[in-house]
Amino acid sequence: MTDPSLEEFLALARHAGLEFTEEEAPRMHEGWRRMQSMLLSRLPADPDLTDEPALVFVAAGAGIAR
């Protein structure tokens, strides 16, 4: 995946409901690019879901059996 230009990034941000000032835009774009390259690239493409933590909903007043 190629990095989008600043203009493409801002279009994606606007579509998500985010607006940046002229000062913020380049910093947010650079931060997003670094996040993509350093953090998201480390995620496995096809993780084993049995190793992933599960979200569990416990209704108010419910007990937990052990």
N, C-alpha and C positions, 0 to 999 in steps of 0.2 A: 504494500500500500504506500503510495507516495504521499508526502505531506502536502496538505492544501496550502495555497497561498494565504496571505493575510486577508485578502478580500473574501476568499472562499470560507475561511475560518469565521469571519464576521457574519457571513450569510448563514452559516450553520448556527452560530450563537443567536442571531436574531430569530431564526426559526424556532429555537428552544426558548425564546422569550428573554434572552439576555442582551443587554445593551452596554457597551463599554465606551468610555470617553476616549479621546484621541491619545491621551497619555496611557490609559490602561490597555488599549487594544494590542500594541506590540508586545507588552509584557505578558498578557494573557495568552497570546498566540505562542510565544516562546515557551511559556510554562506548559501549555498543552502539548507542544511538540516534544518537550523533554519527558513529560509523563508518558506519552506514547512510546518513546524510544527506550526509556529506562524501566518503567514499571509494567506497562501492558505487554511489552514484548517478552517478559519473563513468564507470563501466564501460559500454561500448556494449552495447545490447540484443542485437545480432546481429553479433558481431565476425567479421572475415574470418579464418578459421582458418589460412590460409596465411601470415599475418603473425605468428602466435603462435609462441613458442619451443616446441620439441618436447623431450620427455623421451626420452633414449636410454639403453638398458641395454646395457652392455658387460660380458660375462661375464669373470670372473677368468681371467687367462691369455690372453685373446683379444687379438689385435693390431688396430690400426686402419690400414686402407689409405687412403692419400691419393692 
